[in-house]
Amino acid sequence: MGKAKAERRLKDNEAQAIARTLRISPQKLNLVAASIRGLKVDRALAELEFSRKRISDQVKKTLESAIANAENNHDLDVDSLIVAEAYVGKSIVMKRFHARGRGRASRIEKPFSHLTIVVREVEDKEEAA
């Protein structure tokens, strides 16, 4: 018997990919996510390719996964996809200690983040008119 299938959270013209526990602070990851938000996917991939941020490789990998999900799972046209949403969430924080002078210690926090990228298929303005 089992339980009923859950409703799909996204619209029919959307697909997403999630990268969990990325070893970077949410604030730094959000800078990279904001740089691709609202762009066409080919432009966003080019932006990530030449970004100087360390995490841009993993963001690019997540975006490519969202594009593959759109193409293979939802039969969307890759050429008309845009990055509809790219948002960041907090994950765990590892706590470490650093020895300081005079027998004291300082706490070092090593944060992790989650990244969610949603791509959407849009019709061209010329076709709609």
Backbone atoms as SQL, in Angstrom:
CREATE TABLE atoms (id INTEGER PRIMARY KEY, chain TEXT, resi INTEGER, resn TEXT, atom TEXT, x REAL, y REAL, z REAL);
INSERT INTO atoms VALUES
  (1, 'A', 1, 'MET', 'N', 0.835, -1.182, 0.000),
  (2, 'A', 1, 'MET', 'CA', 0.000, 0.000, 0.000),
  (3, 'A', 1, 'MET', 'C', 0.882, 1.250, 0.000),
  (4, 'A', 2, 'GLY', 'N', 1.558, 1.564, 1.067),
  (5, 'A', 2, 'GLY', 'CA', 2.438, 2.728, 1.093),
  (6, 'A', 2, 'GLY', 'C', 1.657, 4.034, 1.083),
  (7, 'A', 3, 'LYS', 'N', 2.384, 5.114, 1.168),
  (8, 'A', 3, 'LYS', 'CA', 1.711, 6.411, 1.170),
  (9, 'A', 3, 'LYS', 'C', 1.676, 6.999, -0.235),
  (10, 'A', 4, 'ALA', 'N', 0.821, 7.970, -0.425),
  (11, 'A', 4, 'ALA', 'CA', 0.620, 8.571, -1.743),
  (12, 'A', 4, 'ALA', 'C', 1.839, 9.384, -2.157),
  (13, 'A', 5, 'LYS', 'N', 2.021, 9.509, -3.458),
  (14, 'A', 5, 'LYS', 'CA', 3.146, 10.264, -3.997),
  (15, 'A', 5, 'LYS', 'C', 2.991, 11.739, -3.654),
  (16, 'A', 6, 'ALA', 'N', 4.077, 12.362, -3.240),
  (17, 'A', 6, 'ALA', 'CA', 4.037, 13.771, -2.844),
  (18, 'A', 6, 'ALA', 'C', 3.883, 14.654, -4.075),
  (19, 'A', 7, 'GLU', 'N', 3.204, 15.772, -3.888),
  (20, 'A', 7, 'GLU', 'CA', 3.052, 16.748, -4.968),
  (21, 'A', 7, 'GLU', 'C', 4.399, 17.358, -5.304),
  (22, 'A', 8, 'ARG', 'N', 4.595, 17.692, -6.567),
  (23, 'A', 8, 'ARG', 'CA', 5.846, 18.309, -7.001),
  (24, 'A', 8, 'ARG', 'C', 5.867, 19.754, -6.543),
  (25, 'A', 9, 'ARG', 'N', 6.955, 20.174, -5.893),
  (26, 'A', 9, 'ARG', 'CA', 7.052, 21.524, -5.340),
  (27, 'A', 9, 'ARG', 'C', 7.275, 22.571, -6.417),
  (28, 'A', 10, 'LEU', 'N', 7.943, 22.179, -7.498),
  (29, 'A', 10, 'LEU', 'CA', 8.261, 23.125, -8.563),
  (30, 'A', 10, 'LEU', 'C', 7.191, 23.089, -9.649),
  (31, 'A', 11, 'LYS', 'N', 7.198, 24.126, -10.485),
  (32, 'A', 11, 'LYS', 'CA', 6.265, 24.165, -11.607),
  (33, 'A', 11, 'LYS', 'C', 6.733, 23.193, -12.686),
  (34, 'A', 12, 'ASP', 'N', 5.916, 23.013, -13.708),
  (35, 'A', 12, 'ASP', 'CA', 6.239, 22.067, -14.778),
  (36, 'A', 12, 'ASP', 'C', 7.410, 22.523, -15.622),
  (37, 'A', 13, 'ASN', 'N', 7.688, 23.827, -15.662),
  (38, 'A', 13, 'ASN', 'CA', 8.785, 24.335, -16.485),
  (39, 'A', 13, 'ASN', 'C', 10.040, 24.628, -15.663),
  (40, 'A', 14, 'GLU', 'N', 10.184, 23.987, -14.500),
  (41, 'A', 14, 'GLU', 'CA', 11.329, 24.215, -13.625),
  (42, 'A', 14, 'GLU', 'C', 12.005, 22.895, -13.240),
  (43, 'A', 15, 'ALA', 'N', 13.292, 22.988, -12.947),
  (44, 'A', 15, 'ALA', 'CA', 14.064, 21.861, -12.433),
  (45, 'A', 15, 'ALA', 'C', 15.085, 22.412, -11.448),
  (46, 'A', 16, 'GLN', 'N', 15.538, 21.568, -10.529),
  (47, 'A', 16, 'GLN', 'CA', 16.480, 22.058, -9.524),
  (48, 'A', 16, 'GLN', 'C', 17.569, 21.046, -9.249),
  (49, 'A', 17, 'ALA', 'N', 18.623, 21.541, -8.605),
  (50, 'A', 17, 'ALA', 'CA', 19.706, 20.703, -8.104),
  (51, 'A', 17, 'ALA', 'C', 20.156, 21.295, -6.778),
  (52, 'A', 18, 'ILE', 'N', 20.530, 20.418, -5.847),
  (53, 'A', 18, 'ILE', 'CA', 20.934, 20.853, -4.509),
  (54, 'A', 18, 'ILE', 'C', 22.310, 20.291, -4.204),
  (55, 'A', 19, 'ALA', 'N', 23.198, 21.152, -3.728),
  (56, 'A', 19, 'ALA', 'CA', 24.515, 20.721, -3.248),
  (57, 'A', 19, 'ALA', 'C', 24.527, 20.927, -1.740),
  (58, 'A', 20, 'ARG', 'N', 24.753, 19.866, -1.018),
  (59, 'A', 20, 'ARG', 'CA', 24.709, 19.950, 0.443),
  (60, 'A', 20, 'ARG', 'C', 26.114, 19.876, 1.029),
  (61, 'A', 21, 'THR', 'N', 26.249, 20.476, 2.197),
  (62, 'A', 21, 'THR', 'CA', 27.470, 20.515, 3.001),
  (63, 'A', 21, 'THR', 'C', 28.690, 20.917, 2.180),
  (64, 'A', 22, 'LEU', 'N', 28.615, 22.091, 1.583),
  (65, 'A', 22, 'LEU', 'CA', 29.774, 22.682, 0.922),
  (66, 'A', 22, 'LEU', 'C', 30.611, 23.379, 1.985),
  (67, 'A', 23, 'ARG', 'N', 31.900, 23.174, 1.967),
  (68, 'A', 23, 'ARG', 'CA', 32.785, 23.692, 3.016),
  (69, 'A', 23, 'ARG', 'C', 33.153, 25.149, 2.730),
  (70, 'A', 24, 'ILE', 'N', 32.182, 26.035, 2.941),
  (71, 'A', 24, 'ILE', 'CA', 32.374, 27.473, 2.787),
  (72, 'A', 24, 'ILE', 'C', 31.275, 28.160, 3.580),
  (73, 'A', 25, 'SER', 'N', 31.524, 29.382, 4.004),
  (74, 'A', 25, 'SER', 'CA', 30.504, 30.096, 4.767),
  (75, 'A', 25, 'SER', 'C', 29.366, 30.511, 3.828),
  (76, 'A', 26, 'PRO', 'N', 28.147, 30.579, 4.345),
  (77, 'A', 26, 'PRO', 'CA', 27.015, 30.973, 3.510),
  (78, 'A', 26, 'PRO', 'C', 27.184, 32.376, 2.914),
  (79, 'A', 27, 'GLN', 'N', 27.822, 33.257, 3.644),
  (80, 'A', 27, 'GLN', 'CA', 28.009, 34.623, 3.157),
  (81, 'A', 27, 'GLN', 'C', 28.896, 34.652, 1.911),
  (82, 'A', 28, 'LYS', 'N', 29.967, 33.878, 1.921),
  (83, 'A', 28, 'LYS', 'CA', 30.862, 33.828, 0.759),
  (84, 'A', 28, 'LYS', 'C', 30.204, 33.106, -0.414),
  (85, 'A', 29, 'LEU', 'N', 29.456, 32.050, -0.131),
  (86, 'A', 29, 'LEU', 'CA', 28.786, 31.317, -1.197),
  (87, 'A', 29, 'LEU', 'C', 27.692, 32.160, -1.835),
  (88, 'A', 30, 'ASN', 'N', 27.039, 32.983, -1.057),
  (89, 'A', 30, 'ASN', 'CA', 25.965, 33.820, -1.578),
  (90, 'A', 30, 'ASN', 'C', 26.492, 34.855, -2.570),
  (91, 'A', 31, 'LEU', 'N', 27.743, 35.275, -2.431),
  (92, 'A', 31, 'LEU', 'CA', 28.334, 36.204, -3.395),
  (93, 'A', 31, 'LEU', 'C', 28.398, 35.574, -4.777),
  (94, 'A', 32, 'VAL', 'N', 28.770, 34.292, -4.835),
  (95, 'A', 32, 'VAL', 'CA', 28.852, 33.593, -6.117),
  (96, 'A', 32, 'VAL', 'C', 27.451, 33.301, -6.649),
  (97, 'A', 33, 'ALA', 'N', 26.531, 32.906, -5.765),
  (98, 'A', 33, 'ALA', 'CA', 25.167, 32.610, -6.190),
  (99, 'A', 33, 'ALA', 'C', 24.478, 33.861, -6.738),
  (100, 'A', 34, 'ALA', 'N', 24.749, 35.004, -6.137),
  (101, 'A', 34, 'ALA', 'CA', 24.134, 36.250, -6.603),
  (102, 'A', 34, 'ALA', 'C', 24.648, 36.655, -7.976),
  (103, 'A', 35, 'SER', 'N', 25.864, 36.239, -8.309),
  (104, 'A', 35, 'SER', 'CA', 26.430, 36.634, -9.601),
  (105, 'A', 35, 'SER', 'C', 25.781, 35.894, -10.771),
  (106, 'A', 36, 'ILE', 'N', 25.124, 34.755, -10.528),
  (107, 'A', 36, 'ILE', 'CA', 24.488, 34.004, -11.619),
  (108, 'A', 36, 'ILE', 'C', 22.970, 34.088, -11.587),
  (109, 'A', 37, 'ARG', 'N', 22.406, 34.662, -10.546),
  (110, 'A', 37, 'ARG', 'CA', 20.955, 34.718, -10.401),
  (111, 'A', 37, 'ARG', 'C', 20.329, 35.533, -11.531),
  (112, 'A', 38, 'GLY', 'N', 19.358, 34.953, -12.227),
  (113, 'A', 38, 'GLY', 'CA', 18.643, 35.666, -13.278),
  (114, 'A', 38, 'GLY', 'C', 19.285, 35.608, -14.652),
  (115, 'A', 39, 'LEU', 'N', 20.453, 34.989, -14.781),
  (116, 'A', 39, 'LEU', 'CA', 21.141, 34.920, -16.069),
  (117, 'A', 39, 'LEU', 'C', 20.676, 33.708, -16.868),
  (118, 'A', 40, 'LYS', 'N', 20.880, 33.758, -18.194),
  (119, 'A', 40, 'LYS', 'CA', 20.684, 32.563, -19.010),
  (120, 'A', 40, 'LYS', 'C', 21.769, 31.564, -18.636),
  (121, 'A', 41, 'VAL', 'N', 21.483, 30.278, -18.781),
  (122, 'A', 41, 'VAL', 'CA', 22.398, 29.269, -18.255),
  (123, 'A', 41, 'VAL', 'C', 23.755, 29.278, -18.963),
  (124, 'A', 42, 'ASP', 'N', 23.789, 29.557, -20.262),
  (125, 'A', 42, 'ASP', 'CA', 25.093, 29.586, -20.933),
  (126, 'A', 42, 'ASP', 'C', 25.935, 30.754, -20.445),
  (127, 'A', 43, 'ARG', 'N', 25.297, 31.877, -20.175),
  (128, 'A', 43, 'ARG', 'CA', 26.003, 33.043, -19.626),
  (129, 'A', 43, 'ARG', 'C', 26.465, 32.777, -18.184),
  (130, 'A', 44, 'ALA', 'N', 25.621, 32.088, -17.408),
  (131, 'A', 44, 'ALA', 'CA', 25.970, 31.766, -16.020),
  (132, 'A', 44, 'ALA', 'C', 27.144, 30.789, -15.965),
  (133, 'A', 45, 'LEU', 'N', 27.173, 29.809, -16.874),
  (134, 'A', 45, 'LEU', 'CA', 28.298, 28.877, -16.918),
  (135, 'A', 45, 'LEU', 'C', 29.594, 29.596, -17.268),
  (136, 'A', 46, 'ALA', 'N', 29.529, 30.546, -18.193),
  (137, 'A', 46, 'ALA', 'CA', 30.715, 31.330, -18.549),
  (138, 'A', 46, 'ALA', 'C', 31.172, 32.186, -17.377),
  (139, 'A', 47, 'GLU', 'N', 30.230, 32.746, -16.648),
  (140, 'A', 47, 'GLU', 'CA', 30.545, 33.566, -15.465),
  (141, 'A', 47, 'GLU', 'C', 31.273, 32.731, -14.407),
  (142, 'A', 48, 'LEU', 'N', 30.805, 31.512, -14.190),
  (143, 'A', 48, 'LEU', 'CA', 31.426, 30.643, -13.189),
  (144, 'A', 48, 'LEU', 'C', 32.773, 30.105, -13.662),
  (145, 'A', 49, 'GLU', 'N', 32.907, 29.890, -14.958),
  (146, 'A', 49, 'GLU', 'CA', 34.162, 29.374, -15.510),
  (147, 'A', 49, 'GLU', 'C', 35.329, 30.324, -15.225),
  (148, 'A', 50, 'PHE', 'N', 35.067, 31.617, -15.327),
  (149, 'A', 50, 'PHE', 'CA', 36.137, 32.597, -15.185),
  (150, 'A', 50, 'PHE', 'C', 36.111, 33.334, -13.850),
  (151, 'A', 51, 'SER', 'N', 35.314, 32.848, -12.919),
  (152, 'A', 51, 'SER', 'CA', 35.283, 33.451, -11.587),
  (153, 'A', 51, 'SER', 'C', 36.555, 33.084, -10.821),
  (154, 'A', 52, 'ARG', 'N', 37.026, 33.999, -10.015),
  (155, 'A', 52, 'ARG', 'CA', 38.247, 33.761, -9.243),
  (156, 'A', 52, 'ARG', 'C', 37.960, 33.147, -7.874),
  (157, 'A', 53, 'LYS', 'N', 36.698, 32.956, -7.541),
  (158, 'A', 53, 'LYS', 'CA', 36.334, 32.378, -6.244),
  (159, 'A', 53, 'LYS', 'C', 36.576, 30.868, -6.245),
  (160, 'A', 54, 'ARG', 'N', 37.052, 30.348, -5.119),
  (161, 'A', 54, 'ARG', 'CA', 37.383, 28.928, -5.000),
  (162, 'A', 54, 'ARG', 'C', 36.146, 28.051, -5.170),
  (163, 'A', 55, 'ILE', 'N', 35.014, 28.482, -4.681),
  (164, 'A', 55, 'ILE', 'CA', 33.813, 27.653, -4.649),
  (165, 'A', 55, 'ILE', 'C', 33.097, 27.633, -5.998),
  (166, 'A', 56, 'SER', 'N', 33.518, 28.453, -6.945),
  (167, 'A', 56, 'SER', 'CA', 32.791, 28.563, -8.214),
  (168, 'A', 56, 'SER', 'C', 32.779, 27.247, -8.989),
  (169, 'A', 57, 'ASP', 'N', 33.777, 26.377, -8.792),
  (170, 'A', 57, 'ASP', 'CA', 33.786, 25.079, -9.467),
  (171, 'A', 57, 'ASP', 'C', 32.615, 24.212, -9.003),
  (172, 'A', 58, 'GLN', 'N', 32.357, 24.207, -7.697),
  (173, 'A', 58, 'GLN', 'CA', 31.260, 23.397, -7.179),
  (174, 'A', 58, 'GLN', 'C', 29.907, 24.008, -7.521),
  (175, 'A', 59, 'VAL', 'N', 29.831, 25.335, -7.600),
  (176, 'A', 59, 'VAL', 'CA', 28.587, 25.983, -8.014),
  (177, 'A', 59, 'VAL', 'C', 28.304, 25.656, -9.475),
  (178, 'A', 60, 'LYS', 'N', 29.359, 25.642, -10.301),
  (179, 'A', 60, 'LYS', 'CA', 29.204, 25.298, -11.713),
  (180, 'A', 60, 'LYS', 'C', 28.727, 23.854, -11.864),
  (181, 'A', 61, 'LYS', 'N', 29.281, 22.969, -11.062),
  (182, 'A', 61, 'LYS', 'CA', 28.888, 21.562, -11.096),
  (183, 'A', 61, 'LYS', 'C', 27.415, 21.404, -10.724),
  (184, 'A', 62, 'THR', 'N', 26.947, 22.158, -9.741),
  (185, 'A', 62, 'THR', 'CA', 25.551, 22.109, -9.332),
  (186, 'A', 62, 'THR', 'C', 24.638, 22.663, -10.423),
  (187, 'A', 63, 'LEU', 'N', 25.065, 23.747, -11.077),
  (188, 'A', 63, 'LEU', 'CA', 24.282, 24.323, -12.170),
  (189, 'A', 63, 'LEU', 'C', 24.185, 23.344, -13.340),
  (190, 'A', 64, 'GLU', 'N', 25.284, 22.674, -13.658),
  (191, 'A', 64, 'GLU', 'CA', 25.257, 21.672, -14.730),
  (192, 'A', 64, 'GLU', 'C', 24.322, 20.519, -14.377),
  (193, 'A', 65, 'SER', 'N', 24.265, 20.161, -13.101),
  (194, 'A', 65, 'SER', 'CA', 23.355, 19.112, -12.660),
  (195, 'A', 65, 'SER', 'C', 21.899, 19.553, -12.814),
  (196, 'A', 66, 'ALA', 'N', 21.606, 20.812, -12.496),
  (197, 'A', 66, 'ALA', 'CA', 20.245, 21.328, -12.659),
  (198, 'A', 66, 'ALA', 'C', 19.850, 21.351, -14.135),
  (199, 'A', 67, 'ILE', 'N', 20.800, 21.691, -15.004),
  (200, 'A', 67, 'ILE', 'CA', 20.528, 21.701, -16.444),
  (201, 'A', 67, 'ILE', 'C', 20.254, 20.279, -16.935),
  (202, 'A', 68, 'ALA', 'N', 21.054, 19.311, -16.462),
  (203, 'A', 68, 'ALA', 'CA', 20.847, 17.916, -16.843),
  (204, 'A', 68, 'ALA', 'C', 19.513, 17.396, -16.330),
  (205, 'A', 69, 'ASN', 'N', 19.124, 17.798, -15.118),
  (206, 'A', 69, 'ASN', 'CA', 17.820, 17.391, -14.589),
  (207, 'A', 69, 'ASN', 'C', 16.693, 17.945, -15.452),
  (208, 'A', 70, 'ALA', 'N', 16.836, 19.198, -15.894),
  (209, 'A', 70, 'ALA', 'CA', 15.812, 19.825, -16.729),
  (210, 'A', 70, 'ALA', 'C', 15.682, 19.099, -18.060),
  (211, 'A', 71, 'GLU', 'N', 16.815, 18.730, -18.628),
  (212, 'A', 71, 'GLU', 'CA', 16.801, 18.090, -19.943),
  (213, 'A', 71, 'GLU', 'C', 16.324, 16.641, -19.871),
  (214, 'A', 72, 'ASN', 'N', 16.864, 15.869, -18.957),
  (215, 'A', 72, 'ASN', 'CA', 16.592, 14.431, -18.925),
  (216, 'A', 72, 'ASN', 'C', 15.326, 14.052, -18.166),
  (217, 'A', 73, 'ASN', 'N', 15.042, 14.743, -17.065),
  (218, 'A', 73, 'ASN', 'CA', 13.901, 14.354, -16.233),
  (219, 'A', 73, 'ASN', 'C', 12.612, 15.084, -16.593),
  (220, 'A', 74, 'HIS', 'N', 12.731, 16.315, -17.129),
  (221, 'A', 74, 'HIS', 'CA', 11.537, 17.126, -17.348),
  (222, 'A', 74, 'HIS', 'C', 11.360, 17.570, -18.795),
  (223, 'A', 75, 'ASP', 'N', 12.225, 17.103, -19.692),
  (224, 'A', 75, 'ASP', 'CA', 12.117, 17.388, -21.125),
  (225, 'A', 75, 'ASP', 'C', 12.020, 18.883, -21.436),
  (226, 'A', 76, 'LEU', 'N', 12.859, 19.679, -20.798),
  (227, 'A', 76, 'LEU', 'CA', 12.885, 21.119, -21.049),
  (228, 'A', 76, 'LEU', 'C', 13.973, 21.436, -22.072),
  (229, 'A', 77, 'ASP', 'N', 13.795, 22.545, -22.790),
  (230, 'A', 77, 'ASP', 'CA', 14.756, 22.969, -23.804),
  (231, 'A', 77, 'ASP', 'C', 15.926, 23.672, -23.116),
  (232, 'A', 78, 'VAL', 'N', 17.129, 23.170, -23.313),
  (233, 'A', 78, 'VAL', 'CA', 18.308, 23.699, -22.622),
  (234, 'A', 78, 'VAL', 'C', 18.627, 25.126, -23.065),
  (235, 'A', 79, 'ASP', 'N', 18.370, 25.441, -24.336),
  (236, 'A', 79, 'ASP', 'CA', 18.724, 26.760, -24.856),
  (237, 'A', 79, 'ASP', 'C', 17.855, 27.881, -24.301),
  (238, 'A', 80, 'SER', 'N', 16.704, 27.549, -23.744),
  (239, 'A', 80, 'SER', 'CA', 15.813, 28.599, -23.225),
  (240, 'A', 80, 'SER', 'C', 15.715, 28.575, -21.698),
  (241, 'A', 81, 'LEU', 'N', 16.740, 28.051, -21.025),
  (242, 'A', 81, 'LEU', 'CA', 16.736, 28.003, -19.561),
  (243, 'A', 81, 'LEU', 'C', 17.407, 29.236, -18.973),
  (244, 'A', 82, 'ILE', 'N', 16.850, 29.709, -17.866),
  (245, 'A', 82, 'ILE', 'CA', 17.489, 30.760, -17.077),
  (246, 'A', 82, 'ILE', 'C', 17.641, 30.259, -15.649),
  (247, 'A', 83, 'VAL', 'N', 18.550, 30.886, -14.902),
  (248, 'A', 83, 'VAL', 'CA', 18.712, 30.569, -13.480),
  (249, 'A', 83, 'VAL', 'C', 17.652, 31.371, -12.728),
  (250, 'A', 84, 'ALA', 'N', 16.544, 30.738, -12.406),
  (251, 'A', 84, 'ALA', 'CA', 15.432, 31.427, -11.760),
  (252, 'A', 84, 'ALA', 'C', 15.755, 31.748, -10.303),
  (253, 'A', 85, 'GLU', 'N', 16.326, 30.771, -9.603),
  (254, 'A', 85, 'GLU', 'CA', 16.661, 30.958, -8.186),
  (255, 'A', 85, 'GLU', 'C', 18.011, 30.320, -7.919),
  (256, 'A', 86, 'ALA', 'N', 18.774, 30.966, -7.074),
  (257, 'A', 86, 'ALA', 'CA', 20.024, 30.398, -6.566),
  (258, 'A', 86, 'ALA', 'C', 20.143, 30.892, -5.134),
  (259, 'A', 87, 'TYR', 'N', 19.831, 30.019, -4.191),
  (260, 'A', 87, 'TYR', 'CA', 19.855, 30.477, -2.803),
  (261, 'A', 87, 'TYR', 'C', 20.683, 29.549, -1.930),
  (262, 'A', 88, 'VAL', 'N', 21.099, 30.104, -0.789),
  (263, 'A', 88, 'VAL', 'CA', 22.075, 29.470, 0.088),
  (264, 'A', 88, 'VAL', 'C', 21.452, 29.276, 1.461),
  (265, 'A', 89, 'GLY', 'N', 21.751, 28.138, 2.080),
  (266, 'A', 89, 'GLY', 'CA', 21.294, 27.876, 3.431),
  (267, 'A', 89, 'GLY', 'C', 22.452, 27.468, 4.333),
  (268, 'A', 90, 'LYS', 'N', 22.263, 27.669, 5.627),
  (269, 'A', 90, 'LYS', 'CA', 23.299, 27.296, 6.582),
  (270, 'A', 90, 'LYS', 'C', 23.241, 25.807, 6.861),
  (271, 'A', 91, 'SER', 'N', 24.389, 25.226, 7.137),
  (272, 'A', 91, 'SER', 'CA', 24.481, 23.825, 7.504),
  (273, 'A', 91, 'SER', 'C', 25.198, 23.743, 8.846),
  (274, 'A', 92, 'ILE', 'N', 25.906, 22.664, 9.076),
  (275, 'A', 92, 'ILE', 'CA', 26.586, 22.490, 10.352),
  (276, 'A', 92, 'ILE', 'C', 27.786, 23.436, 10.461),
  (277, 'A', 93, 'VAL', 'N', 28.265, 23.623, 11.669),
  (278, 'A', 93, 'VAL', 'CA', 29.482, 24.399, 11.922),
  (279, 'A', 93, 'VAL', 'C', 30.398, 23.541, 12.779),
  (280, 'A', 94, 'MET', 'N', 31.580, 23.217, 12.226),
  (281, 'A', 94, 'MET', 'CA', 32.559, 22.472, 13.014),
  (282, 'A', 94, 'MET', 'C', 33.273, 23.451, 13.945),
  (283, 'A', 95, 'LYS', 'N', 33.417, 23.064, 15.194),
  (284, 'A', 95, 'LYS', 'CA', 34.121, 23.910, 16.149),
  (285, 'A', 95, 'LYS', 'C', 35.490, 23.309, 16.426),
  (286, 'A', 96, 'ARG', 'N', 36.509, 24.129, 16.295),
  (287, 'A', 96, 'ARG', 'CA', 37.882, 23.711, 16.555),
  (288, 'A', 96, 'ARG', 'C', 38.516, 24.710, 17.512),
  (289, 'A', 97, 'PHE', 'N', 39.608, 24.296, 18.164),
  (290, 'A', 97, 'PHE', 'CA', 40.292, 25.192, 19.089),
  (291, 'A', 97, 'PHE', 'C', 41.707, 25.449, 18.620),
  (292, 'A', 98, 'HIS', 'N', 42.145, 26.671, 18.836),
  (293, 'A', 98, 'HIS', 'CA', 43.469, 27.125, 18.428),
  (294, 'A', 98, 'HIS', 'C', 44.213, 27.565, 19.685),
  (295, 'A', 99, 'ALA', 'N', 45.369, 26.984, 19.935),
  (296, 'A', 99, 'ALA', 'CA', 46.149, 27.319, 21.132),
  (297, 'A', 99, 'ALA', 'C', 46.699, 28.733, 21.009),
  (298, 'A', 100, 'ARG', 'N', 46.552, 29.519, 22.081),
  (299, 'A', 100, 'ARG', 'CA', 47.053, 30.888, 22.110),
  (300, 'A', 100, 'ARG', 'C', 48.074, 31.012, 23.238),
  (301, 'A', 101, 'GLY', 'N', 48.610, 32.185, 23.373),
  (302, 'A', 101, 'GLY', 'CA', 49.627, 32.411, 24.391),
  (303, 'A', 101, 'GLY', 'C', 49.061, 32.364, 25.801),
  (304, 'A', 102, 'ARG', 'N', 49.937, 32.129, 26.771),
  (305, 'A', 102, 'ARG', 'CA', 49.613, 32.124, 28.203),
  (306, 'A', 102, 'ARG', 'C', 48.576, 31.065, 28.559),
  (307, 'A', 103, 'GLY', 'N', 48.567, 29.960, 27.837),
  (308, 'A', 103, 'GLY', 'CA', 47.694, 28.848, 28.187),
  (309, 'A', 103, 'GLY', 'C', 46.241, 29.029, 27.803),
  (310, 'A', 104, 'ARG', 'N', 45.948, 30.009, 26.995),
  (311, 'A', 104, 'ARG', 'CA', 44.561, 30.237, 26.597),
  (312, 'A', 104, 'ARG', 'C', 44.272, 29.530, 25.275),
  (313, 'A', 105, 'ALA', 'N', 43.018, 29.558, 24.880),
  (314, 'A', 105, 'ALA', 'CA', 42.618, 28.954, 23.602),
  (315, 'A', 105, 'ALA', 'C', 41.550, 29.826, 22.956),
  (316, 'A', 106, 'SER', 'N', 41.485, 29.787, 21.641),
  (317, 'A', 106, 'SER', 'CA', 40.460, 30.502, 20.881),
  (318, 'A', 106, 'SER', 'C', 39.646, 29.485, 20.095),
  (319, 'A', 107, 'ARG', 'N', 38.401, 29.805, 19.884),
  (320, 'A', 107, 'ARG', 'CA', 37.538, 28.915, 19.115),
  (321, 'A', 107, 'ARG', 'C', 37.574, 29.313, 17.648),
  (322, 'A', 108, 'ILE', 'N', 37.723, 28.315, 16.772),
  (323, 'A', 108, 'ILE', 'CA', 37.659, 28.524, 15.334),
  (324, 'A', 108, 'ILE', 'C', 36.419, 27.803, 14.833),
  (325, 'A', 109, 'GLU', 'N', 35.578, 28.513, 14.077),
  (326, 'A', 109, 'GLU', 'CA', 34.372, 27.920, 13.521),
  (327, 'A', 109, 'GLU', 'C', 34.566, 27.686, 12.034),
  (328, 'A', 110, 'LYS', 'N', 34.253, 26.477, 11.598),
  (329, 'A', 110, 'LYS', 'CA', 34.389, 26.119, 10.191),
  (330, 'A', 110, 'LYS', 'C', 32.984, 25.821, 9.649),
  (331, 'A', 111, 'PRO', 'N', 32.348, 26.810, 9.020),
  (332, 'A', 111, 'PRO', 'CA', 30.957, 26.642, 8.598),
  (333, 'A', 111, 'PRO', 'C', 30.811, 25.869, 7.296),
  (334, 'A', 112, 'PHE', 'N', 29.650, 25.231, 7.131),
  (335, 'A', 112, 'PHE', 'CA', 29.260, 24.538, 5.914),
  (336, 'A', 112, 'PHE', 'C', 27.972, 25.173, 5.397),
  (337, 'A', 113, 'SER', 'N', 27.684, 24.992, 4.115),
  (338, 'A', 113, 'SER', 'CA', 26.514, 25.604, 3.497),
  (339, 'A', 113, 'SER', 'C', 25.804, 24.620, 2.576),
  (340, 'A', 114, 'HIS', 'N', 24.545, 24.936, 2.280),
  (341, 'A', 114, 'HIS', 'CA', 23.770, 24.235, 1.271),
  (342, 'A', 114, 'HIS', 'C', 23.503, 25.208, 0.128),
  (343, 'A', 115, 'LEU', 'N', 23.484, 24.709, -1.101),
  (344, 'A', 115, 'LEU', 'CA', 23.206, 25.535, -2.276),
  (345, 'A', 115, 'LEU', 'C', 22.084, 24.887, -3.073),
  (346, 'A', 116, 'THR', 'N', 21.068, 25.671, -3.419),
  (347, 'A', 116, 'THR', 'CA', 19.965, 25.196, -4.249),
  (348, 'A', 116, 'THR', 'C', 19.881, 26.077, -5.484),
  (349, 'A', 117, 'ILE', 'N', 19.872, 25.449, -6.656),
  (350, 'A', 117, 'ILE', 'CA', 19.754, 26.181, -7.921),
  (351, 'A', 117, 'ILE', 'C', 18.513, 25.676, -8.641),
  (352, 'A', 118, 'VAL', 'N', 17.632, 26.602, -9.019),
  (353, 'A', 118, 'VAL', 'CA', 16.414, 26.285, -9.761),
  (354, 'A', 118, 'VAL', 'C', 16.527, 26.935, -11.135),
  (355, 'A', 119, 'VAL', 'N', 16.383, 26.134, -12.187),
  (356, 'A', 119, 'VAL', 'CA', 16.385, 26.668, -13.548),
  (357, 'A', 119, 'VAL', 'C', 14.963, 26.596, -14.094),
  (358, 'A', 120, 'ARG', 'N', 14.619, 27.593, -14.934),
  (359, 'A', 120, 'ARG', 'CA', 13.267, 27.697, -15.480),
  (360, 'A', 120, 'ARG', 'C', 13.330, 27.885, -16.982),
  (361, 'A', 121, 'GLU', 'N', 12.430, 27.225, -17.693),
  (362, 'A', 121, 'GLU', 'CA', 12.337, 27.394, -19.140),
  (363, 'A', 121, 'GLU', 'C', 11.422, 28.577, -19.428),
  (364, 'A', 122, 'VAL', 'N', 11.909, 29.519, -20.223),
  (365, 'A', 122, 'VAL', 'CA', 11.120, 30.696, -20.576),
  (366, 'A', 122, 'VAL', 'C', 10.964, 30.758, -22.088),
  (367, 'A', 123, 'GLU', 'N', 9.820, 31.288, -22.521),
  (368, 'A', 123, 'GLU', 'CA', 9.623, 31.508, -23.935),
  (369, 'A', 123, 'GLU', 'C', 10.274, 32.833, -24.305),
  (370, 'A', 124, 'ASP', 'N', 10.808, 32.926, -25.509),
  (371, 'A', 124, 'ASP', 'CA', 11.389, 34.174, -25.967),
  (372, 'A', 124, 'ASP', 'C', 10.296, 35.217, -26.107),
  (373, 'A', 125, 'LYS', 'N', 10.650, 36.472, -25.891),
  (374, 'A', 125, 'LYS', 'CA', 9.677, 37.553, -25.988),
  (375, 'A', 125, 'LYS', 'C', 9.161, 37.707, -27.412),
  (376, 'A', 126, 'GLU', 'N', 9.981, 37.384, -28.400),
  (377, 'A', 126, 'GLU', 'CA', 9.573, 37.494, -29.797),
  (378, 'A', 126, 'GLU', 'C', 8.507, 36.449, -30.129),
  (379, 'A', 127, 'GLU', 'N', 8.651, 35.223, -29.583),
  (380, 'A', 127, 'GLU', 'CA', 7.674, 34.178, -29.851),
  (381, 'A', 127, 'GLU', 'C', 6.342, 34.468, -29.148),
  (382, 'A', 128, 'ALA', 'N', 6.412, 35.057, -27.945),
  (383, 'A', 128, 'ALA', 'CA', 5.199, 35.343, -27.198),
  (384, 'A', 128, 'ALA', 'C', 4.396, 36.470, -27.848),
  (385, 'A', 129, 'ALA', 'N', 5.086, 37.406, -28.512),
  (386, 'A', 129, 'ALA', 'CA', 4.403, 38.552, -29.137),
  (387, 'A', 129, 'ALA', 'C', 3.815, 38.242, -30.475);
